[in-house]
Amino acid sequence: MDNTASFTIGKVTGVHGLNGILKVASFAESVDTFKKGRIIVARSDGEAGKSYLILHSSPHKHGVLLTLEGIESRDQAENLVGKEILVDRDQLPEPEKDTWYWQDLMGLDVVDHLKGYLGKITHIFQTGANDVLVVTDSERETLVPMHKYFVESVDMNCHTVKTTLPEDY
């Protein structure tokens, strides 16, 4: 799997039972991202990782229970705890209109119609209402709610996000 064309879709947080089932914190909106038959890579930082075939997935609390081919015992599953779960971009559906994968937004320039250049998107996090873009330049960090009231447009071809922030923001 080419890591430049792959997305991190979750992280193994624990094991469930004795038969090698993994507890995964999902970074995807839908459990369908972990569908049966999809090839994923489990890896830690700095390593290539290992590919696995998803045999079964189901929603569980705030994440997913995942059964992988070749992981049949609790001991094998425990070896994967802490690893990130990645999937090739070409295995994912194209996002709907006016939605984006977080990883696609990372590094985009953010320009406000009044304040000018704000910086680049360096992080994104969820809140109860909407996602929030963390925009960083050399001097400051700006939090921009990913809401149509604040985000005017996203232009993937020009690598820019245009915003309309309040004057006192």
N, C-alpha and C positions, 0 to 999 in steps of 0.2 A: 504494500500500500504506500502510495506517495503521500507523505505527511503534508506537503504543500497543497494537495488536492483533497485533504481529509478534514473532517469536522469532529471536534470533541463533542459527543452527544451525552456523556454521562461519566460517572465515577463509581467504582465499586466501593461500597461502604461497609459491607458485611456479608455474612452467609445466612442462609435460611434452611434449617433442617440439616439432615445428614447426607443428602444425596447430591451435593454440589450445586445447589441453587444459590445464585448470587443476588444480593440486595444492591440495587444501583440507584444512585441519585441521578435523576434524569435532567438533562439540560435542554431537552426537546419538549415542545408543547404537547406532542401526542405520543402515546405508547406505541403507535404504529411505526414510529421511527425504529423501534426494536423488533420489527416483524420477523416471523419465522422465515428462515432461508437467507437472511441477510448475513453478509460476512462483515465481522467487526475486528478491530485490533485492540488488544488490551496491552497498555504500556505505561511505564513510569517515565518521568523526565530523563532524557539522555539515553534512552534505549530504543531499539527498533520496534520491540513489541512482538506479539505473537497473534496470528490470525485464528479466529474461531467462527464456526457456523452457529447461528442462533437456532436452537431447536424449539424453544417456547419462551414467550414473554407474557406477563400479565401485570396490570397495575397493582401497586402495593403501597398503601399509605401515601407518602409524598414522592414515590419513585416507582421502580419497576423490579419485579422478580424476573431473573433471566436464567435460562438453562442453555448451556453451551455444549456443543459436541466435544467430547474428550474430557469434560469436567464432570466426574461422576461421584466424587466423594467430598466430604467436608474439608479434608486436608488439602485437596487440589484447589477447592474454591478459596480457602483461606490464603493461598499463595497469590491470589489476584486482588485481595483487599488493598485499597489505596491506588490501584491502577486506573488510568483514564480509559474510557471506551471511545474509540474513534471509528468513523465510517467514511468510506470514499464518497466524495461529493456526488459522483455520478449515480450512486445508489439512492439518493434522496430526490423526492419530487421537487419541481420548481416551486418556489413560494408563490402564494396567491398575490394578486395585484396589491400594491402598497404594503407588502410585508417582505421582510428580509431575514435571512439567517444572520444571527449576531456576528458570526465570523466574517461575513461579507462586509459588514459595516466597520469592522476594526481597521483603523488607520486612515479612514476617510477624513478629508479636511472639512471643518465646520466653519461656515461663514454666516454671520448674522447681518441682516439687512441694515441695521443701525450701527452695530459695534464693529463690523468688519470681521477679520479672521480671528476665530476663537482658539483654534488649535486642531488637534487630531483626536479622533475617538480612540481612547486607550483601554476602556473597560465599559461593560454594560451590566446593569443589574436589574432585577425585577423588584417591583413594589406591588402592593395590592391593586393599584389602579392601572399602572402601565410600566413599561421598561424605562430606564433612565440611562442616557448616554453620559459617560464621563469623558469630558473633552479637556485635553491638557496641552498647554503650550509651555514655553520655558519659564514663565512666571506664575501661572495660576492654573487652577482646575475649575471647570465650570460644569455643573450638572444640568443636563437638558432633558426634560421629560419627553419621551417619544410619543407625543400626542399631536394631533393635527393643529392644535392651537399654537404650538411652539415650533414644530417642524414643518416648514413650508414645502420642501421637496428633498428627495434623495435622487441623485444622479450618479448611477453606478459607472456610466461611461466616463464622466468627468471626475469621478472619485470625490464628490462633494455633497455635503448636506447643507441646505440653506435653512436658517432659522429666523424666527421673529420672536425675540425675547423682550420682555417688558424693559422699559428704559432704566428702571432702578434695580434690575436683576443683577 
